[in-house]
Amino acid sequence: MGKQLTSRYFEDLHEGAQYIADNHTSFGSRHHLAGGTSLFLYPVREHYIVYEPLTEKSIAVVAVIRQGRDIPTICRSGQHRFGES
């Protein structure tokens, strides 16, 4: 049962990332959660997928962060790793 749950969890994250890539231009930015960075966030299960749009139909996933964490602080502290200037 554990392998099935793990597999479903990763499938959900993958499907979420694909959904974001296909639809991100119609989402709000959630910049209040991104700690003042130019990153975008989208909830999937109990996490946020943190991403940067690349084109109209593609994104770069830069992190997957549990929703209960201090998202703005994590995003701000990781600016140099996320390619922010």
N, C-alpha and C positions, 0 to 999 in steps of 0.2 A: 504494500500500500504506500510506503514512503517514497518509492521511486516514481509511482504514478503521480503523487502529489507534487513532487519536485518537478517532474516533467511538465505538468499542467501549469505550475507557477512560471516556469521559463517560457512556455508557450504563450501565456497571458502577457508577459513582458514583451516578447517578440511581436505579438499581435498589436499590443499597445503602441510600440515604436512604429510599426508599419502604418497604423491608423494616424499617428501624429504626422508622419511624413506625407501621407496623402491629404491631410486636412488642416495642417498647422496654420495656413493663411487665414482661416476663419476663427481661430481661437484667440482668446484674450491672452495677454502676456504673463500675467501673474508676477509682474515686476516687483510687487511688494514682498513677495516670497523670495525673489532672486537676489536680495541684498544689494540692490542698486546696480547690479551687473546687467549686461545685455543678454543674459541667458533667459531661456523660457522653461516653464515647468508644466507638466501635464500629469494628473493623477492616474495611476494604474494600480489596482488592488490597494495595498497599504503603503505604496511608495509614490514618489514623484519621479518621473523620468525628466532629467535636466538635459536640455538640448539647445543646439544652435541651428537655426535654419541655414541651409546651404543654397538650395534652389526652391522653386515653387513646390517640388515634389520630393525633396530630400532633406534630411537633417543629419547632424552629427550628435549622437548621444554622448554626453560628457560625464554623466553620472546617473546612478539610480540611488535615491536616498529615501529612507523610511520616513513616512509622514510625521511621526512623532518627534523627530529630531529638530534642531534649530536650523532650519533650512537657510534663512538669510545669512547667518554667520558662516555656515559651511560654504555657501556660494562665494561670499566675500573672501574667505580665507583661501579659497582655491582659485582665485582670479588668475594668478600666474600660470596655473596648470590648464586653465580653460581657454587660454589664448586671449585674455582681456588685456587691454592696454590702459 
